[in-house]
């Protein structure tokens, strides 16, 4: 299994939002801290609903939080 085509800026966004912890983000989104860890490390892709919730916490668009690239397309 290769690297996920979905990457994210969650760690950076957490830092920019008063150094929010993974636990604080998890509580705001309604998931466990372990889920946030897995999403942040691109080991797990969140549901669309959870992705929108994460974006809303950071007052950002989905595209500002997550990016998608296929193997034949260069990453941003």
N, C-alpha and C positions, 0 to 999 in steps of 0.2 A: 504494500500500500504506500503510495507516494504522498508528498506533501499536499495538504489541502489547498485547493485553488482560492479559498477565502482567507484573506488576511485582515487584520484589524489594527486600530490605533487606540485600543482601550487603555493600555498601560499609560501612554502619553496623555490621553484625555483625563485619566484619573489623577495624574500628577498635576495637570493644569487646573484641576478643580479641587484646590486646597489639599492636594495629596490624599485624595479619597482612598480608603483601603478597599481591598477586594471584598471584605465583609460588608462594608457600608454599601458598596454597589450592589452586592447580592441582595441585601435587605430592601433596597429601593426598587429593584427589578422583580423580586419575588422568586429568587432561585438560591441555591446553596453557594457558599464560597467556593466549593470544589468545582461547581459548574462554571463560575467566573474564571477560575484558574484554567480550566480546560479550554474555554473559549479564547481567553487571552493568548494561550500558547498555540492556538490554531489546531488543537487536537480534537475539538468538537465544534460543529457548526450549530449555532442556536436556531431555534424555530424563528420564523418570520416575526411572530408576536414578540418574542424575547428580544430580537434584534431591534425592533421598533422601540421597545421599552428602554433598552440601553441607550439608543440614540436620544430619546426624550430626556433621560437623566442628564445628558450632556448638552441638551438644547442644540443638537446637531442633526444633520440629515443622515440617512443610512449610509450614503456615499462618503461622508466625512468620517464615519466610524469603521465601516467595512469596505473592502474592495475585493473584486473577483477577477481572476485572470485564468485563462485556459493555458495549457502547455504550449500552444502555438501562438500565444499572444503575450507580448512582453508585459511584465508587471509595471504598475504605476511608479 
